Structures are given as C-alpha cells and as structure tokens.
Amino acid sequence: MSRHQRAQSLQPYEVQRARSTDVPQRAIESPYLSPREALVYLRLRSFSSLYYLINEQRLPFVRRGGRYLFDRRDLDAWLRGTTAIELIRSRRGA
C-alpha cells in the first residue's frame, strides 16, 4: 500500500465519498430536504438566514426527531407565494 493510499484510507468516509463522486448520492429519493439541502435549494447565503425564516414561521417545515425537514413541493409553493394545495388545485383546473 502506497503512502497516498494509506493517507486516503485514514480520511473520514464522507471525505472519500465526496472526492470520488462530487455529487451527493441518495439511496432513496425523498421529497424532504435537510437544512443543508434547503439552503442550497433556496439559494440562501447562510444557515442563520434559514433559521431566521424558520423562527419567524415564514418558511414551511416539519420537525421529525428533532430535525428540521423541508418538503420540496411546499418550498416551491412558498417561492411562488401560494400553498402546495392551491398549487395542485390550479394545475388540476388548468
């Protein structure tokens, strides 16, 4: 085993995986986003911006097991200024 391979094997798994693919992989596609994914999805600059919107109850979210989760459909509707139900109803009527 070369020095490079040994050094690489000592790095955390997440670092190795990120270097190998550079694209996060999910085993099961979920409509829910983690706070980090929501930050990227909404193109916010910092976590403090995200948590400010949560604390002011301006952003749709759910809490499961102490974690914040964001439904992608609700975020899309929130960006459009509607709710997810209104968005579905408008698509069915069109």
Backbone hydrogen bonds, N-H to C=O, Kabsch-Sander energy under -0.5 kcal/mol:
donor,donor_aa,acceptor,acceptor_aa,energy
6,R,2,S,-2.2
7,A,3,R,-2.5
8,Q,4,H,-2.3
9,S,5,Q,-2.0
10,L,6,R,-1.0
11,Q,7,A,-0.6
11,Q,8,Q,-0.9
16,Q,12,P,-1.9
17,R,13,Y,-2.8
18,A,14,E,-2.5
19,R,15,V,-2.0
20,S,16,Q,-1.8
21,T,17,R,-1.8
22,D,17,R,-0.6
22,D,18,A,-1.6
33,L,70,F,-3.0
38,A,34,S,-2.8
39,L,35,P,-2.2
40,V,36,R,-1.7
41,Y,37,E,-2.8
42,L,38,A,-2.8
43,R,39,L,-0.5
43,R,40,V,-0.5
44,L,39,L,-2.0
50,L,46,S,-1.4
51,Y,47,F,-3.0
52,Y,48,S,-1.8
53,L,49,S,-1.9
54,I,50,L,-1.8
55,N,51,Y,-2.7
56,E,52,Y,-2.0
57,Q,54,I,-1.6
58,R,53,L,-2.6
59,L,53,L,-1.1
62,V,69,L,-2.5
64,R,62,V,-0.5
64,R,67,R,-2.2
67,R,64,R,-1.6
69,L,62,V,-2.9
70,F,33,L,-2.1
72,R,31,P,-2.9
75,L,71,D,-2.3
76,D,72,R,-2.3
77,A,73,R,-2.2
78,W,74,D,-2.6
79,L,75,L,-2.3
80,R,76,D,-1.4
81,G,77,A,-0.9
81,G,78,W,-0.5
82,T,77,A,-2.7
87,L,83,T,-2.0
88,I,84,A,-2.2
89,R,85,I,-2.5
90,S,86,E,-2.2
91,R,87,L,-1.7
92,R,88,I,-2.1
93,G,89,R,-1.9
94,A,90,S,-1.0
